[in-house]
């Protein structure tokens, strides 16, 4: 009997795709190309990365001792009717990841020639070090150990001077079942380019050095509203600064960002006329706006050491924390009404509450259970200092943190998480409700949030 040929994109059986430590059960792709496409989709692998698929021969022939073998497009049909669920390993061509169980060192072996694209060194010393390393083939081939800090874990990696930084991050995230595109990397206070090799960095990395890779998180839609005393108008200046752990990614009305170096904060200033109805006229752009808008993404900086006094809380945007003691657990169906009641208690008007919820709801709907909290203003303020001139009679700053809670963790959260009613957050945040609702005062209101992914 002639073999049955499958012409669609999916077969009738099941298959397990394995990439690094992550495994995904899928419907058996009918063709090799369909399997490649499925792997890219499931594991977010870049289109320009060439992929190989491998299978253990024991999945096809129970008595085989051949071990893992590459699958060719023409041999794909052999997996379609093997009688059980095969495990197919996905590998990025040219990058072989091997974990040495004796010392838990992830070994990165380049199987193809390194790219010749290089960044021009930015200092005489780096020029000298690069010249020495590139002039000596033996030195370029020498392996040495560096470390990569990611998601609270340090992984040691063996590299060559010709190894690309992007490949190092891909190797580590692959072994952890993570997506490399979700992380920012820094070395010596700056972000390497995607094609930088170890010897292109300034200064080049040496044995024992460390790369920092932190998850990219978004401080989403913080907006600043100014409300003058009823029936009055005024001119105001608003200056907003950020600590180095995050950087502006969007600003409206558009304004220049002053960057003072790796250790100094970014800052932006708006000069506006505040009308009696709370709308603003931005003098720089001659724009009429309802509020001032900004967003920021977190930077790859290693978390600061916690304060010696455990009672003193601090907010690091790149390493925000939600715990049983400071957050509530909610079923997703209860989240919108809970947030609405909390924001109402914190004096946000109807339009602000609606905008807040609809901005974050799509991200929240990806989860069945949510942990959330609102930061005390005294904790949030140092991460994003704001100065308004003339000084408002009352400043209210509301910033929410949330994250999805995995199904296996829900029971523990239900037992230990806070049972705070939505109205109690006004006391946690530190809202002066009487002043915040007093229309005879000059009031400033900011609201925003962040999904915690680390």
PAMAR-994056 format. One record per residue: z, x, y of N, C-alpha, C in turn. Coordinates in steps of 0.05 Angstrom, whole numbers, plus 5000, padded with zeros to 4 digits. Example, Ala and Ser with C-alpha at 12.3 -4.5 7.8 and 13.67 -1.06 7.14 Angstrom:
BEGIN
515652644886515652464910515652644934/514252574955514352734979515752585001/
END
This chain:
BEGIN
500050174976500050005000500050185025/498350115044498150265068500750225085/501650435099504050395115503650195137/505750055144505649855165505750005192/503949935210503850065236505049885257/506849985272508149835293506749895319/505849695333504249735357505749655383/508049525380509649455404511349685413/513149635432514949845442517549855426/518149645411520649635396520149555367/521649695349521449615321523549395315/524049365290525849145282528649245274/528949515270531449625262533149725285/535149885279536949995299536850305298/537750425321537750715323539950795342/541151025337543151135355541951375369/541751365396540951585412543451745420/543252015417545552185423544652395444/546152405466545652605487548252725496/548652975489551253095493553252965476/555452875488557552735472557252435473/555252335487554852045490552951935469/553551705458551851575438551351295447/548851195443548150925451546650795428/547450555420546050405399543750245413/541350275403539050135414537350015391/535549835399533549735380531549965375/530749995350529050225342526350215358/525850415375523250415389520950445368/518750305374516550315355514950565356/515050705379513450955382515251175393/514251415390515551655400515851635430/513751565444513751545473515751335483/515951115468517950905475520751015472/521251185452523851295449524551485471/522651645480523051825503523751665528/522251455532522751285556525551155555/526351075531528950955528531151155533/530751405524532751615529533051675559/530751685573530951735602532451515616/531951265607533251035620536251035614/537051075589539851055582541551285593/540351535594541851765602541151875629/539351725644538651795671537552085672/535752145655534552415654532152425672/531852645687529752665707526952655693/525052545707522352515696521052785691/521652985707520253245703521553415682/523753335670524953475648523553405622/522553595608521253555582523453505561/523053305544525053235524524053285496/525853365479525353385450527253195436/526353085413528052915396528453045370/530953035359531553155334533052965316/532753005290534152835271535153015248/537352945236538353085213536852985189/535653175174533953095151535452935130/538052955130539652795111539452495117/538652425142538152145148535652045135/533852225128531352145115531352195085/532552415078532752485049535652565044/537252395031540052435027540852705016/539152824999539853074986538753325002/537553275025536353495040538553665052/538053925053539854125065538554255089/536354145099534854265121536354255148/538154065150539554035176537853895197/538253965222536853835244534053945247/532053765250529253845254528153695278/526153815291524853675313523053445302/522853235318521053005310518553025327/516253015314513653015328512752725332/511052675351510052405355508752285330/507352445315505952345291507852285268/510252405269512152355247514152135253/513852015277515751815286516051575266/513751495255513851255237515551305212/516051555205517751615182520651515186/521451485212524151385218524351085218/522050945220522150665223523250515199/522750615176523550475152525250655134/527150795146528850985130531050835116/531450575122533350415107536150405119/536750565140539350555153538950625182/541150665196541050715225541051015230/538751135237538651425242539951505269/540951745270541951855295539852055306/538852005329536752175341537952315365/537952585364539052745385536952795407/537752755432535952805455536653065467/534753235471535253505483533253555505/534253685527532453775549531254035540/528554045540527154275530527754515549/528254745537528754985552531755035558/533354845549536254865554537754805528/538955005516540354965491543354985496/544854775491547754765495549154805469/550955005469552355065444555355115450/557154965438559954995443561155175422/562455385431563855575414566655465408/567155355385569755225379572055425379/571455685377573655875376575055895403/573555875425574855895451573955675470/572755465459571855225475570255305499/568455505495566755595517563955465513/562955325533560255215532558355445538/556555505518554755725522551955615530/551055715552548455635562546355845556/544355785540542355975532539655885543/538456045561535855975571533756055551/531955875543529955925523527255975536/527055945562524555995576525056165600/522956285611523156465634524256315658/526056445673527156315697525056295719/525456095736523556055758523656285777/521456345790521356575809522056475837/522456215841523056105868525856195875/526256315899528856405908529256345937/531756325944532556275972532856545985/531856576010532156826025535156876031/536157116023538957166028539657146058/542157056063542857006091544657216103/545157436089546857646101545957916089/546458136104545758406093547058466067/549558386064550958436039549658296016/548958026020547757875998544957995992/543558096013540958226009541258465991/543258625996543758865980544458785951/546258595948547058515921544758395906/543058235919540758115906538758325898/538358525916536458735910537258895886/539858945884540959095861540558935835/541158675836541058515812538158465803/536258435823533558385815532058635807/533058865815531659115808532459215781/534459095768535459195743535158975721/533158995704532858795683535358775665/536658995660539058985643541258825656/541558855683543558715697542858415698/540358345701539458065702539957925675/539758075653540157955627543057955618/544758085633547558105625548957825627/550357745607551757495607554657545617/555557355633558357365643559357075645/561957045648563256785647563956685675/563156445681564156305704565456045695/566555895714567755635706566655425724/566655175714565754945729567954735729/568854655753570954455756569654185761/570153995742568953735745570753525732/571353305747573053085738575653185727/576953375742579553465735579653665711/577253745701577153915678575554175685/576554395676575154655680573754735654/571154775656569554865633568455145638/568855315618567855595621565055615610/563255745624560455755617559556045618/557956125598556656385598553956365610/553356525630550856505645549656785649/547156785657545757025667545357005697/544657215710544157205738541657035745/539957005725537456845729537856545723/540256475714540856185708540956025733/539655795733539755615756542355455757/543355415781545855255784545454975773/543054855778542554585769542754565738/541854785724541954775695544854805685/546454955700549254975692550654705694/550154555716551354295719550254105698/547654115692546553945671547853995645/548354255638549554315613552354215610/553954245631556754155630556853855629/555353715646555453425647554353305620/552353445608551353345583553453355561/555053565560557153585540559353385545/559653285570561653095577560652805577/558052775571556852505572556552395599/556152565619555952475647553152515658/552552395681549952425694550152635715/548552855714548753065734548152975762/546552765766545852665792548152535807/550352485792552652345804554652545817/553952805818555753005827554553185849/556253275867555453475887556853735879/555453955885556454225877556854395902/558954545903559354735924560155005913/559255215927560055485921560555625948/562855745950563555905974563255736000/563755475998563755306021561155176029/559055226013556455086019555254985994/553254805997551954685974549454835967/549354945942546855085933544554895932/542055005935539654845931539154805901/537554605895537154545866535754765851/534154935865532755155851534155425853/536555425865538055685868538955785841/538556045837539656185813542356305821/543856395801546356525806546056755826/543956915823543657155840542557075868/541756825872540756735898543056645916/545456595905547656495920548656705939/550156615960551156795980554156765982/555656955971554757185955554057095926/552557255911552057185883554657165867/554656975848557056935832557557175813/560057235809560857445791562657335769/563357495750565057415727567757295738/568457055728570956935736570756745759/568356725773568056545796567856255786/568156075806568255785799566355625816/564855445804563355235818565054985818/564854835840566254575843564254355842/564554165823562753935821564453685823/564053535844565653285848563853045849/564752825839563252575839562652485867/560252385871559452285898560552005901/562251955921563351695927562651625955/562351365960561451265986563651116000/564251206024565951046042564150826054/564150586042562150396047562750206070/560850186089560850006111563449976126/564750206133566850166153565550086180/566549876192565549796218567849776237/567349836263569349836283568749616303/570549426307570249206326572149246349/571249206373572849216397573048946410/575348846416575748586427577448606452/576248566476577648596501579548356506/581348376525582948146532581147906539/581947676531580347436534579247406563/576547366564575247326590574647586605/575347816594574848066608572748236595/571748436610569848636600571048906606/570149106591571049386597569149586585/569349836594567850056582569750216565/568750306542570450456523568950676510/570450876501569351096486570851106459/569251126437570451136410569651396397/571551566390571051806376572251786348/570551846328571351836300570852106287/572952216274572752476261573152446231/572052636215572452626186573552896177/575352886158576353136145574053246128/574253506120571953636105571353506078/573153336068572653216041570453006041/569552916065567252746066565652796091/563152696091561252746113559752486119/559052456145557552216153554852206138/554151976127551551926115549851726130/551151566147549751366163551451296187/550151256210551551186235549750996250/550950776261549450596278551450476298/550650466324548250586336548150896331/545650996329545351276323546551446345/548051656337549351836355549452106342/549452326358549552596346552252646333/552152796311554552876296555153166303/557553216313558353486318559653606293/558453826283559453966260560454236269/562954286263564154536274564754746252/563454706229563854906208564954786183/565254946162566054846135568954746135/570654856153573454776152574254586175/572354526193572954346215571554076210/572753866220571653596215569053546230/567453366219565253246233566353036252/564952986274565852786293563452656306/563752396313561752246327563052086350/561652056372562751916395560751706404/561751456408560151246420561351176447/559551136467560451026493559250756496/560850556500559950276500561150106522/559749896530560849686546561649456527/564149366531565149156513565048886529/563548706519563348446532565648266525/565948046539568147866535568147736507/565647706495565447586469565747786446/566248046453566648246433564148396425/561848306434559348456429559348706446/557848906437557849176450555049246460/555049396482552549516492552849816490/551249946472551450236468549750376489/551050536505549750656529547650866520/548051016499546251226491543551106482/543650896466541150776455540250526469/541850426488541350176502541049946482/542849946462542649746440545049546443/544449296437546549086435547349066406/549849096400550849096372553348926371/553948836346556448686342558748866336/558149106326560349296319559149576316/560849776313560050056308560250096278/558150216266557950236237557750536229/559150596207558850866196559350856166/558151046152558651096123558851396119/560251466097560651746091560551786061/559452006052559552086024561452316020/562752325997564752535992563452795986/564853015991563853285987565253405963/563953615952564953745928566953955935/569353865942571554055947573754005927/574954225917577054185897579454045911/580653855896582853705908585053885919/586053805942588253955954590753925937/592454125939595054105925596653875935/597953725918599553495927601953595944/602953425962605253505978607653555961/609453735971611853805956613653555953/613653385973615253145972613552925960/614252835936612652635921612552375936/614552325954614552075969612452065991/611252295998609252306019606452276006/605152046011602551996000600352106019/598252206008595952296024593452176011/591252146028588752036018586652256020/585652345997583452525995580952365988/578952326006576652155999575252235974/575052495969573652595945575252565919/577752505922579452495898581452265900/580452035908582251805912583451715885/585851595887587351535863588151235863/587751105840588750835835590550855811/593050765813594850775791596150505787/597550475764599050225759600950155781/602150365793604250315813603250235841/600650295847599750235874597450045875/596549945852594149765851594749515834/593049315838593249075822590849065804/591148925781588948885762588048595764/585348555767584248285770581948245752/581748005740579247935727577147895748/574647965742572647955762572347685775/572747465760572447195771574547145793/576747285793578847245812578647425837/576847625836576747825857576047715884/573847555887573047465914575247305929/576547115915578546955928581047125935/581647315918584047485922583547655948/581147785949580547945973580547775998/579347545996579147366020581947306031/583747236013586447166021587947416033/587447646021588747886031587647956059/585047946062583848006088584647806110/584847556102585747346121588647406131/590347496113593047566120593147806138/591047976136590848226153589248166178/588847916185587747826210584747856213/583247906191580347916193579247636196/577447596215576247326219574247266197/573147026197571546926175569047096170/567647166192565147326189565847596177/568047726186568747986175569547966146/570947766138571747736110569247686093/567447526102564947466087563347716084/562947866105561348116104562648316086/565248346087566748526070566248466040/566648216033566448136005563548155995/561648066011558848076001557748356000/558848546016558048826014558848945988/561348895979562449025955562048875930/561448615931561248445907559248545887/556748635895554948725874555948955858/557449145870558549365855560849275837/562349085846564648985830563648825806/561448675809560448505787559448675763/559248935766558549105743560849135724/563149045731565549075715566848795709/568248785687569648535679572448525691/573548765696576248785707576248995729/577748935751577749105774580649175781/581149435787583649515799583149575828/584849465846584349505874586949535889/586749665913589049695931587949715959/589749675979589149726007590949956016/589750156030591350386038593050326062/595550426062597150416087595650556110/595750446133594350566156595150856160/597750916156598751186160597651386140/596751286117595551456097592551496102/591251286111588351296116587651446141/589251416162588651526188588051826188/589551996174589052286175586352356163/585152196145582552256133580252186151/580752006171578651916189579851856216/580852056230582252006256580351866276/581451656289579851516309581351506336/579951566358581151556384579451376402/580651166412579250976430580351016458/578551036478579351056506577950836522/579550676537582450676540583850596514/586350666512587850616487588250316483/587450206460587849916455590849856453/591549606458594249516454595049516424/593049476407593549466378591049566364/591449736344589249836327589849756298/588049616285588349536257586149656241/586849816220584849946203585449866174/583449736162583749636135581749786117/582749916096580950076078581850016050/579949916034580549836006579350045986/580850105965579850255943579750075918/577650115902577449955877575950115856/576350045831574750165809574749965786/572749995769572749835744574749945724/575849775708577749855688576449795660/576350005644575149985618576649795600/575249665581576449455564578849565549/578649815539580849925524583349985540/583049985567585350035584586649785596/585349555592586249315605589049235597/589749245571592349165563594549325576/594149585578596149755590596449695620/594249635633594349565661595749295665/595349105646596648845649599648875647/600549055631603449095628604749235652/603349445662604649615682603649575711/601349455715600349435742601949255760/601749305786603149145806602148855804/603948665810603248385810603148275838/602448435857602548365886600848125892/601947935906600347705917598547815939/596247685943594447795963595647815991/597447625999598547626025600447866031/601447996009603348216013602048466022/599448486020598048736028598348796058/598748586074599048626103601448806109/603548776092605948946096605449226086/603949256064603249526054601649676074/599549546085597749676104599149726130/601049556138602449586163601149436186/600649176181599249016201601348886220/600848916246602448776266600948516271/601648306256600048066256600147926284/602447936296602747796322600947926343/600948186346599248316365596248296357/595648316331592948316322591548046327/593147836330592047566335592247496365/593447666381593947596409591447656426/590047446434587447476449587847576477/590247606487590747716514590748016514/590648136490590848426487588048556482/587848816487585448976479585949066451/584248966432584749016404582349166391/582949346373580949486357581449426328/579249356314579449286285577349446270/578149576248576249716231576749626202/574649576187574949516159572749656143/573549736118571549876101572849906073/571450066056572550096029571050316014/571850355989570650565972571050495942/568850525927569150505898569850775887/572050795872573051045861571651095834/570351325831568851375807569851625792/571551785804572552025791574651955770/
END
